Amino acid sequence: MSERHFIQFRDLPLLYGRVPKVANSSIKACLYRLLTTSPEKGLRTTSDAFWSKGTHGETSMVDNHSARMCRGTHFSFSFVRNPFDRLVSAYNNKILELDDVPGPMQAMGLKHGMAFSAFLECIATTSDADLDVHLLPQSNILCLDGQLIPSFIGRLETMESDWQQLQRRLRQERLPTLGNLPEKNRRRGDDHNDVVRYFEDSGLVHLVADRYDNDLKLFYSDIDLDHLSRGQLN
């Protein structure tokens, strides 16, 4: 598991804390517009390798310690997602859709087509250090010693308005705006009605609430647990 979760620009005081399964591919497509030289060929812009090796030094991937050291000089941002919805998305994408489960997930004991309850139970018994990054608590990615690193954090559920708010913040920081957010790797509908179906069992709700307790407290403390487990914000 990579511990370098932040994309840092060399020539702009800008950092992005990338959280997989939270419009990460779409946001990276916007950041791509800020590059001034043609990148290396053969690497997908959605991959971390592209941002660490493929931009001729214009960007790099840095760890939480380095990102926090830049708080005084760089504007940093990220987006988060309802943990229940994020887990359903990861399950559908990585466990059901892919014939070959990614290596880090295989190492956790996850298998193609396994039951959702078994998927969650495996996550609950796997240490943070051994979790695939798509399943890692968002607080682990965006915090250091319990303190948030990004200056701005939006929510996927209110992406349209939060994205516009981010553009205003960028202008205030005298940074280039990122333009319209494209839709990348979108596989599920906007209503996410499947979340409530996956979490009909209250035991699974409490399992997730315990495992992702910090995410819920940091990013969704204003939303009732019952609503979150139904894929709702109100």
Backbone bond lengths (Angstrom), bond angles and torsions (degrees), N, CA, C in turn:
res aa  C-N    CA-C-N  psi(-1)  N-CA   C-N-CA  omega(-1)  CA-C   N-CA-C  phi
1 M - - - 1.457 - - 1.519 109.74 -
2 S 1.311 116.54 127.87 1.450 120.81 178.31 1.519 110.31 -72.27
3 E 1.329 116.78 137.08 1.456 120.82 175.31 1.516 111.30 -98.97
4 R 1.333 116.44 4.34 1.459 120.86 178.57 1.526 108.38 -96.43
5 H 1.301 115.64 95.28 1.456 121.11 -172.08 1.528 113.66 -100.24
6 F 1.327 118.65 -7.56 1.464 121.40 -174.12 1.519 111.44 -113.62
7 I 1.332 115.62 133.70 1.459 121.91 171.95 1.530 107.52 -89.76
8 Q 1.321 116.12 122.46 1.462 121.46 179.23 1.518 110.23 -113.77
9 F 1.315 115.95 131.96 1.468 121.21 176.51 1.528 109.85 -88.53
10 R 1.309 115.79 139.34 1.472 121.20 -179.52 1.523 111.67 -74.75
11 D 1.322 117.22 -42.05 1.467 121.09 -171.93 1.523 113.50 -103.35
12 L 1.327 117.51 2.09 1.455 122.76 176.38 1.527 108.64 -129.80
13 P 1.316 118.44 140.62 1.470 119.92 177.77 1.531 110.55 -78.67
14 L 1.328 115.42 68.10 1.467 121.26 -170.92 1.521 110.84 -137.78
15 L 1.330 115.58 135.70 1.459 123.64 176.28 1.526 109.29 -132.57
16 Y 1.325 115.81 139.67 1.468 121.16 174.96 1.522 108.73 -123.62
17 G 1.325 117.20 121.39 1.464 122.16 175.23 1.506 109.28 -86.37
18 R 1.332 116.07 104.18 1.466 118.98 -173.61 1.530 110.94 -84.09
19 V 1.318 114.60 127.03 1.459 121.98 178.58 1.522 107.80 -116.85
20 P 1.332 118.68 109.54 1.464 120.49 179.14 1.529 112.03 -57.74
21 K 1.314 115.50 144.57 1.466 125.02 -177.55 1.531 112.50 73.01
22 V 1.351 116.57 20.51 1.466 120.40 176.93 1.528 108.67 -133.28
23 A 1.324 116.65 64.80 1.470 122.77 -179.65 1.518 111.67 53.77
24 N 1.316 116.33 27.01 1.462 121.55 -176.21 1.526 112.32 -59.89
25 S 1.323 117.26 -44.03 1.469 120.89 -179.10 1.523 111.24 -65.02
26 S 1.329 116.61 -38.95 1.466 120.70 -179.72 1.525 111.10 -67.49
27 I 1.320 116.37 -41.79 1.466 120.08 -179.91 1.525 110.39 -66.99
28 K 1.317 116.98 -39.91 1.461 119.97 177.41 1.530 110.81 -62.75
29 A 1.329 117.35 -35.37 1.463 120.47 177.49 1.528 110.37 -62.72
30 C 1.331 117.22 -34.53 1.464 121.25 177.08 1.528 110.67 -71.87
31 L 1.316 116.60 -42.11 1.468 120.25 179.12 1.528 110.96 -63.35
32 Y 1.309 116.25 -31.57 1.469 121.39 178.30 1.531 110.74 -56.34
33 R 1.334 117.36 -32.42 1.456 121.72 -179.37 1.530 112.29 -65.08
34 L 1.323 117.24 -18.18 1.465 120.73 -177.94 1.522 112.90 -85.50
35 L 1.332 117.14 -10.77 1.466 120.09 -179.71 1.522 109.92 -71.26
36 T 1.329 116.43 141.78 1.468 120.73 -176.47 1.519 112.73 -103.59
37 T 1.330 117.90 -14.25 1.462 121.42 178.23 1.520 109.46 -121.51
38 S 1.315 116.63 153.60 1.468 120.54 178.43 1.521 109.51 -65.38
39 P 1.316 118.38 127.23 1.467 120.93 -177.24 1.521 112.39 -74.59
40 E 1.318 115.08 170.11 1.461 121.79 175.63 1.528 109.15 -61.27
41 K 1.313 116.28 146.09 1.456 120.50 176.95 1.529 109.83 -88.16
42 G 1.320 115.14 155.17 1.456 120.21 174.62 1.514 114.56 99.31
43 L 1.330 117.86 -8.18 1.461 120.85 178.19 1.525 109.26 -114.92
44 R 1.318 116.39 135.25 1.464 120.90 178.03 1.524 109.89 -75.16
45 T 1.327 116.66 138.91 1.465 119.96 -179.45 1.521 111.62 -64.67
46 T 1.328 116.83 -17.19 1.461 119.85 179.97 1.527 112.34 -79.04
47 S 1.322 117.48 -15.28 1.461 120.64 -174.92 1.524 111.85 -87.15
48 D 1.321 116.11 148.39 1.460 120.90 174.84 1.528 110.56 -62.88
49 A 1.335 116.56 -33.51 1.464 120.63 -178.80 1.524 111.21 -60.06
50 F 1.326 116.48 -35.55 1.459 120.06 178.34 1.518 110.68 -59.85
51 W 1.329 116.80 -45.55 1.464 121.38 -174.99 1.523 112.26 -77.30
52 S 1.319 116.98 -19.95 1.464 119.19 178.80 1.523 112.77 -95.23
53 K 1.350 117.10 -26.13 1.466 119.70 -173.40 1.525 114.83 -127.78
54 G 1.329 117.79 -17.42 1.461 119.74 -166.92 1.506 117.15 -105.36
55 T 1.347 118.37 8.12 1.473 119.11 -174.43 1.530 112.09 -114.69
56 H 1.321 116.66 21.93 1.474 121.46 179.00 1.528 111.67 55.55
57 G 1.323 115.87 35.94 1.458 120.43 176.05 1.511 115.10 84.89
58 E 1.333 118.02 -2.03 1.468 119.65 179.63 1.529 112.08 -67.32
59 T 1.339 115.97 -26.37 1.457 120.59 177.72 1.517 109.82 -136.57
60 S 1.318 115.04 161.85 1.460 121.66 173.58 1.521 108.28 -148.37
61 M 1.315 116.30 161.38 1.456 121.57 174.02 1.528 107.53 -99.73
62 V 1.317 116.63 126.90 1.464 120.48 -177.67 1.521 110.29 -123.39
63 D 1.328 115.52 157.15 1.463 120.23 -178.38 1.529 110.81 -84.89
64 N 1.329 115.20 177.75 1.456 120.93 -175.31 1.521 112.58 -62.60
65 H 1.321 116.17 -36.66 1.464 120.12 179.55 1.528 110.34 -62.56
66 S 1.325 116.45 -48.51 1.466 120.40 179.71 1.522 111.01 -63.95
67 A 1.339 116.25 -39.61 1.472 120.29 -179.63 1.526 110.49 -63.64
68 R 1.313 116.75 -42.09 1.473 118.83 179.84 1.521 111.33 -67.79
69 M 1.326 117.82 -34.05 1.454 121.39 177.55 1.526 111.69 -62.08
70 C 1.337 115.98 -23.91 1.465 120.91 -177.88 1.522 113.20 -91.11
71 R 1.312 117.84 0.70 1.470 119.82 -174.58 1.524 112.77 -57.63
72 G 1.317 116.99 -32.87 1.452 119.94 -178.18 1.514 114.25 -77.78
73 T 1.328 117.07 -16.29 1.463 121.08 -174.72 1.523 113.61 -120.02
74 H 1.334 118.15 -17.83 1.458 122.18 -175.36 1.527 110.90 -122.72
75 F 1.331 115.38 148.11 1.457 121.27 169.85 1.524 107.87 -90.19
76 S 1.313 117.21 127.90 1.467 120.95 -178.29 1.522 109.92 -122.74
77 F 1.319 115.39 144.08 1.463 119.62 -178.70 1.520 110.49 -143.75
78 S 1.326 114.83 162.05 1.462 121.06 174.57 1.525 108.81 -162.22
79 F 1.333 115.08 174.32 1.460 121.79 175.55 1.528 108.66 -132.27
80 V 1.323 116.29 148.30 1.457 122.18 179.90 1.526 109.79 -123.27
81 R 1.330 114.77 171.39 1.466 120.58 -175.80 1.519 109.92 -141.96
82 N 1.310 116.47 145.10 1.459 122.04 172.94 1.536 108.71 -45.72
83 P 1.337 118.47 118.53 1.470 120.29 -175.98 1.527 114.28 -55.33
84 F 1.334 117.99 -34.88 1.464 120.81 179.22 1.527 110.46 -65.17
85 D 1.309 116.18 -45.80 1.462 121.24 178.92 1.524 110.86 -66.45
86 R 1.323 117.29 -39.53 1.467 121.30 179.99 1.534 110.97 -62.71
87 L 1.316 116.74 -39.24 1.466 120.56 178.41 1.524 111.60 -67.32
88 V 1.319 117.23 -41.89 1.469 120.44 177.83 1.525 109.70 -62.61
89 S 1.321 116.98 -40.62 1.464 121.11 178.53 1.524 110.85 -62.90
90 A 1.324 117.04 -45.96 1.466 120.89 179.50 1.528 110.91 -63.36
91 Y 1.318 116.75 -41.44 1.466 121.06 179.47 1.526 111.13 -62.38
92 N 1.329 116.25 -48.69 1.468 119.80 -179.63 1.523 111.78 -61.96
93 N 1.329 116.20 -43.43 1.459 121.48 -175.11 1.526 112.51 -75.00
94 K 1.313 117.48 -49.18 1.463 121.39 -170.69 1.529 114.51 -92.31
95 I 1.322 116.93 -29.08 1.473 120.04 -175.14 1.526 112.12 -100.47
96 L 1.320 117.91 -39.26 1.457 120.74 -177.50 1.527 112.86 -92.21
97 E 1.343 117.65 -44.55 1.464 120.43 -173.44 1.521 113.45 -77.90
98 L 1.313 117.66 -36.25 1.468 121.24 -176.49 1.519 111.21 -88.47
99 D 1.316 116.66 131.18 1.475 120.11 175.41 1.523 110.68 -69.40
100 D 1.331 116.03 -36.40 1.463 120.98 178.87 1.526 109.03 -109.47
101 V 1.314 115.69 109.15 1.462 120.84 178.83 1.531 108.29 -64.98
102 P 1.346 118.78 137.14 1.467 120.61 -179.73 1.519 113.02 -52.84
103 G 1.321 115.60 148.35 1.461 121.88 -175.40 1.518 115.08 -51.33
104 P 1.340 118.58 -49.60 1.469 118.76 -179.95 1.527 113.00 -60.56
105 M 1.325 116.84 -30.33 1.462 119.38 177.49 1.526 110.76 -75.80
106 Q 1.335 116.17 -37.49 1.463 119.19 175.09 1.527 110.58 -59.85
107 A 1.329 116.02 -39.80 1.467 120.37 179.81 1.527 111.94 -63.42
108 M 1.324 115.91 -26.49 1.463 120.88 176.55 1.520 111.79 -77.26
109 G 1.343 116.57 -16.54 1.452 121.10 -175.96 1.511 113.55 101.06
110 L 1.328 117.00 10.30 1.462 120.38 178.35 1.520 110.35 -81.15
111 K 1.334 115.86 144.61 1.463 121.51 -176.19 1.525 110.83 -134.49
112 H 1.325 114.73 152.81 1.467 120.56 177.76 1.524 110.04 -58.40
113 G 1.329 115.71 131.88 1.452 121.16 173.94 1.512 116.21 77.07
114 M 1.325 117.95 4.19 1.466 119.53 -179.02 1.527 110.79 -65.00
115 A 1.315 116.26 157.18 1.455 121.16 -179.20 1.530 110.59 -64.80
116 F 1.328 115.45 148.34 1.466 120.17 -178.75 1.524 111.11 -61.26
117 S 1.316 117.56 -38.46 1.468 120.66 179.83 1.530 110.75 -63.55
118 A 1.336 116.95 -40.48 1.461 120.70 178.22 1.531 110.63 -67.38
119 F 1.326 115.78 -36.68 1.466 122.13 175.81 1.527 110.46 -57.82
120 L 1.333 116.43 -48.28 1.464 120.54 -179.18 1.523 112.02 -68.32
121 E 1.321 116.27 -39.43 1.467 119.74 -179.82 1.524 111.16 -64.30
122 C 1.322 116.75 -35.67 1.460 120.99 176.78 1.529 110.32 -65.68
123 I 1.313 116.87 -43.00 1.465 121.01 178.35 1.527 110.29 -62.10
124 A 1.331 115.92 -41.17 1.462 120.80 -176.86 1.518 112.31 -64.28
125 T 1.328 117.05 -29.23 1.468 120.74 -177.19 1.524 112.91 -100.59
126 T 1.323 117.65 4.12 1.460 122.25 178.61 1.531 109.08 -100.26
127 S 1.320 116.64 133.92 1.465 120.37 179.91 1.522 110.29 -68.61
128 D 1.316 116.24 157.46 1.466 120.62 177.82 1.523 111.20 -55.76
129 A 1.308 116.70 -38.30 1.465 121.20 -177.04 1.519 112.32 -63.76
130 D 1.340 117.14 -24.30 1.461 121.03 -177.03 1.528 113.27 -106.22
131 L 1.313 117.90 1.84 1.462 120.74 179.46 1.517 111.12 -76.41
132 D 1.326 116.13 140.29 1.457 120.93 169.05 1.525 107.90 -62.18
133 V 1.333 117.09 145.38 1.466 121.19 -174.16 1.527 112.64 -61.66
134 H 1.336 117.86 -25.48 1.461 120.75 178.21 1.531 111.57 -69.57
135 L 1.321 116.51 -16.36 1.461 122.42 -177.77 1.520 112.20 -113.03
136 L 1.299 116.78 -5.40 1.461 121.98 -177.90 1.528 109.77 -66.64
137 P 1.329 117.86 135.93 1.467 118.60 175.75 1.526 111.31 -52.71
138 Q 1.319 115.87 138.79 1.457 120.33 -178.13 1.519 111.85 -65.02
139 S 1.327 115.45 -28.57 1.464 119.74 177.25 1.521 111.25 -65.39
140 N 1.331 117.98 -32.55 1.466 120.83 176.58 1.528 111.14 -65.81
141 I 1.323 115.82 -35.76 1.458 120.73 -177.79 1.522 111.36 -74.76
142 L 1.329 116.73 -36.97 1.461 120.98 -168.96 1.523 114.19 -106.43
143 C 1.316 117.50 -0.45 1.463 120.59 -178.26 1.523 111.68 -121.95
144 L 1.307 115.04 159.54 1.458 122.73 171.13 1.519 107.30 -140.95
145 D 1.327 114.88 125.24 1.472 120.52 -177.63 1.527 111.69 53.66
146 G 1.337 115.07 38.25 1.453 120.19 175.97 1.512 115.41 79.81
147 Q 1.335 118.15 2.92 1.458 121.27 -178.83 1.522 110.30 -112.98
148 L 1.334 116.17 135.61 1.457 121.27 178.55 1.523 111.06 -66.83
149 I 1.322 115.23 139.83 1.462 120.27 178.05 1.524 112.28 -91.50
150 P 1.340 119.90 -49.35 1.468 119.59 -176.41 1.528 113.65 -62.71
151 S 1.324 115.83 145.74 1.465 121.77 175.54 1.519 110.95 -78.46
152 F 1.334 116.28 -26.29 1.459 121.66 -178.70 1.522 108.86 -133.24
153 I 1.331 116.34 129.69 1.464 121.52 175.33 1.521 108.71 -131.68
154 G 1.333 115.59 120.55 1.453 121.11 175.74 1.520 110.20 -104.45
155 R 1.323 115.40 173.85 1.463 121.40 178.39 1.527 109.83 -113.63
156 L 1.317 115.06 142.68 1.462 119.81 175.99 1.521 110.91 -60.87
157 E 1.335 116.39 -35.91 1.464 121.32 -175.31 1.536 111.97 -67.10
158 T 1.302 116.99 -23.36 1.473 121.33 177.74 1.532 108.75 -122.79
159 M 1.338 114.62 41.44 1.459 120.99 -171.07 1.526 112.43 -60.01
160 E 1.308 117.69 -42.35 1.463 119.85 -174.54 1.526 111.36 -60.31
161 S 1.331 117.01 -50.55 1.463 120.11 -178.82 1.526 111.42 -72.68
162 D 1.329 117.19 -38.14 1.469 120.15 -179.65 1.524 111.38 -68.07
163 W 1.332 116.16 -34.50 1.470 119.48 177.86 1.530 110.49 -64.79
164 Q 1.313 116.63 -39.84 1.461 120.01 177.08 1.525 111.12 -66.60
165 Q 1.315 116.23 -37.27 1.464 119.90 176.45 1.530 110.89 -64.58
166 L 1.333 115.83 -38.19 1.464 119.99 176.47 1.525 110.87 -62.10
167 Q 1.328 117.05 -41.62 1.467 119.58 179.77 1.530 110.99 -61.69
168 R 1.334 116.20 -37.65 1.469 119.69 177.70 1.527 110.78 -66.14
169 R 1.310 116.55 -40.75 1.471 120.26 178.08 1.527 110.99 -63.65
170 L 1.326 116.62 -40.39 1.460 119.89 178.72 1.526 110.79 -61.89
171 R 1.311 116.56 -41.84 1.466 119.77 178.08 1.528 110.78 -63.77
172 Q 1.322 116.48 -39.74 1.464 120.19 177.79 1.531 111.45 -62.80
173 E 1.325 115.92 -33.52 1.461 121.04 179.80 1.530 111.87 -85.14
174 R 1.344 116.10 4.38 1.469 122.60 -178.43 1.541 111.73 59.41
175 L 1.330 113.73 39.11 1.457 121.53 176.38 1.526 109.17 -110.53
176 P 1.339 117.22 153.91 1.471 118.69 177.30 1.524 110.74 -65.55
177 T 1.327 116.15 141.83 1.457 119.47 175.95 1.528 109.34 -77.82
178 L 1.329 116.08 167.15 1.461 120.87 -170.93 1.527 113.18 -103.71
179 G 1.330 117.57 -3.25 1.459 119.49 178.44 1.516 112.44 76.24
180 N 1.310 115.26 -169.35 1.465 121.18 -179.28 1.518 110.79 -69.12
181 L 1.324 114.95 144.73 1.461 121.14 -179.44 1.521 109.55 -86.39
182 P 1.343 118.55 116.57 1.472 119.97 178.37 1.520 111.02 -76.22
183 E 1.315 116.30 161.19 1.464 120.84 175.52 1.519 108.56 -93.09
184 K 1.330 115.86 115.19 1.458 121.75 -179.93 1.526 109.39 -124.44
185 N 1.322 115.82 137.31 1.473 122.00 174.38 1.526 112.81 53.84
186 R 1.322 116.36 35.29 1.459 119.72 179.12 1.521 108.96 -87.39
187 R 1.332 116.26 124.16 1.465 119.37 -174.23 1.526 113.43 -121.83
188 R 1.329 118.00 -19.17 1.458 120.58 -176.63 1.520 110.44 -116.93
189 G 1.319 116.77 158.10 1.454 121.45 -179.33 1.516 112.75 -69.19
190 D 1.311 115.70 167.35 1.448 121.07 -177.39 1.526 113.26 -70.51
191 D 1.344 117.01 -28.35 1.458 117.84 -174.09 1.524 112.73 -78.45
192 H 1.333 117.80 -24.80 1.464 122.88 177.44 1.529 111.53 53.42
193 N 1.321 115.93 42.84 1.454 120.49 179.17 1.517 112.95 -66.17
194 D 1.340 117.35 -15.28 1.459 119.69 -178.96 1.526 112.29 -72.08
195 V 1.327 118.76 -18.80 1.465 120.48 -179.08 1.524 110.40 -59.98
196 V 1.310 117.33 -47.07 1.457 120.29 -178.69 1.529 110.86 -63.03
197 R 1.320 117.18 -33.69 1.473 120.29 178.64 1.525 111.44 -67.13
198 Y 1.323 116.24 -39.84 1.465 120.09 -179.93 1.525 111.94 -70.64
199 F 1.316 116.75 -25.88 1.465 119.48 -174.93 1.526 112.35 -114.44
200 E 1.331 116.06 38.42 1.462 120.22 174.04 1.531 110.96 -66.81
201 D 1.329 116.84 -30.12 1.467 122.57 179.84 1.533 108.65 -82.24
202 S 1.324 117.41 116.91 1.468 121.28 -179.16 1.524 111.56 -63.10
203 G 1.327 116.56 -25.75 1.461 119.59 177.77 1.516 111.71 -63.38
204 L 1.345 116.40 -38.27 1.464 120.13 178.08 1.530 110.82 -70.16
205 V 1.320 116.18 -34.41 1.473 119.94 177.01 1.521 110.13 -60.76
206 H 1.323 116.46 -46.90 1.465 120.10 -178.51 1.531 111.68 -71.19
207 L 1.320 117.08 -30.73 1.468 120.25 175.46 1.526 110.17 -60.92
208 V 1.324 115.85 -46.92 1.473 120.23 179.24 1.519 110.58 -67.77
209 A 1.333 116.89 -41.18 1.465 120.40 -179.52 1.523 111.00 -60.11
210 D 1.325 116.88 -36.63 1.465 120.59 178.07 1.526 111.20 -72.74
211 R 1.326 115.92 -44.03 1.476 119.84 -175.13 1.535 111.25 -70.02
212 Y 1.324 116.59 -35.33 1.459 121.17 -176.96 1.528 111.49 -112.81
213 D 1.315 114.43 35.19 1.462 121.68 -177.27 1.532 112.28 -56.59
214 N 1.321 117.60 -43.65 1.466 120.77 -178.40 1.529 111.64 -66.12
215 D 1.327 116.47 -38.75 1.471 119.89 177.51 1.529 110.61 -60.78
216 L 1.320 115.77 -44.51 1.458 120.07 -177.65 1.528 111.08 -66.45
217 K 1.323 116.67 -39.89 1.471 120.14 -179.55 1.525 111.52 -70.53
218 L 1.325 117.24 -40.91 1.463 121.11 -175.45 1.523 113.25 -76.01
219 F 1.335 115.96 -43.00 1.458 119.63 -168.01 1.526 114.87 -110.63
220 Y 1.350 117.74 -19.02 1.466 120.18 -174.72 1.521 112.50 -136.86
221 S 1.314 117.15 30.85 1.469 120.61 -177.97 1.529 112.36 -66.16
222 D 1.341 116.69 -18.54 1.469 120.54 -179.08 1.526 112.87 -88.30
223 I 1.337 116.59 -0.36 1.470 120.77 -177.25 1.526 109.44 -114.91
224 D 1.313 116.16 134.36 1.462 121.68 178.63 1.528 110.48 -65.00
225 L 1.341 115.95 141.04 1.469 121.42 -178.46 1.521 111.77 -58.15
226 D 1.305 117.74 -37.42 1.460 121.57 179.77 1.526 110.86 -62.03
227 H 1.318 117.11 -40.66 1.455 120.74 177.95 1.528 111.16 -66.66
228 L 1.311 117.00 -44.53 1.465 120.68 -178.88 1.523 110.96 -61.39
229 S 1.325 117.77 -40.89 1.460 121.60 -179.21 1.524 112.40 -72.39
230 R 1.329 116.71 -8.18 1.463 122.60 173.76 1.525 111.15 -103.62
231 G 1.336 116.29 3.68 1.460 120.25 -179.66 1.500 113.00 75.49
232 Q 1.337 117.04 25.61 1.458 121.76 -177.44 1.520 110.64 -118.82
233 L 1.344 115.69 154.90 1.458 120.77 174.28 1.525 112.15 -106.58
234 N 1.325 117.89 -9.64 1.463 120.38 178.08 1.530 110.02 -153.04
